[in-house]
Amino acid sequence: MDMTLRTYDPSKLDEFSLRLLDLASIVRQMANLSREQGIEDLPLHDKKALEWCVKLEQWAHKTRADLEVKILQDKAERRGRSAAE
């Protein structure tokens, strides 16, 4: 699997989060429809989807930590510049 490092601005993060919300909405619609129609035993091949969810959760936690480090680094850099002035 090819890992690509790309920069994201807040708009790109919003776009990505909306894509995830769209997927969540589809699954919620399926849950509601199956509930409304009395379907209690829908067979699904979920192994890969569950694996992807675990990886996505790990990625989200790591990415959040990376953002917090970047924020601290930027604050320290700004303080250093203003102290030098």
KAMORA-V509888 format. One record per residue. N is the residue number from 1. OMEGA is omega in degrees with one decimal (999 if undefined). BURIAL is 1 if it has 24 or more other C-alpha atoms within 12 Angstrom, else 0. Layout:
BEGIN
{{N,OMEGA,BURIAL} {N,OMEGA,BURIAL}}
END
This chain:
BEGIN
{{1,-178.3,0} {2,178.4,0} {3,-179.4,0} {4,177.3,0} {5,179.9,0} {6,176.2,0} {7,-179.7,0} {8,170.3,0} {9,-178.1,0} {10,179.7,0} {11,179.2,0} {12,175.7,0} {13,176.6,0} {14,179.8,0} {15,179.6,0} {16,-179.1,0} {17,178.1,0} {18,176.4,0} {19,177.5,0} {20,178.3,0} {21,176.3,0} {22,177.9,0} {23,178.3,0} {24,179.5,0} {25,178.5,0} {26,-179.2,0} {27,177.0,0} {28,177.0,0} {29,177.6,0} {30,179.2,0} {31,-179.6,0} {32,180.0,0} {33,179.4,0} {34,177.1,0} {35,-179.5,0} {36,-176.3,0} {37,177.7,0} {38,178.2,0} {39,-177.3,0} {40,-172.9,0} {41,179.5,0} {42,179.1,0} {43,179.7,0} {44,170.6,0} {45,-171.3,0} {46,-173.8,0} {47,-178.2,0} {48,-179.6,0} {49,178.7,0} {50,176.1,0} {51,179.4,0} {52,178.9,0} {53,178.5,0} {54,179.8,0} {55,179.2,0} {56,176.5,0} {57,178.7,0} {58,178.5,0} {59,-178.5,0} {60,179.3,0} {61,179.2,0} {62,-179.5,0} {63,177.2,0} {64,178.1,0} {65,177.2,0} {66,178.5,0} {67,-179.7,0} {68,175.7,0} {69,179.3,0} {70,178.1,0} {71,179.4,0} {72,178.7,0} {73,-180.0,0} {74,177.8,0} {75,180.0,0} {76,179.4,0} {77,178.7,0} {78,178.0,0} {79,178.7,0} {80,179.1,0} {81,-178.0,0} {82,176.3,0} {83,-179.3,0} {84,-177.6,0} {85,999,0}}
END
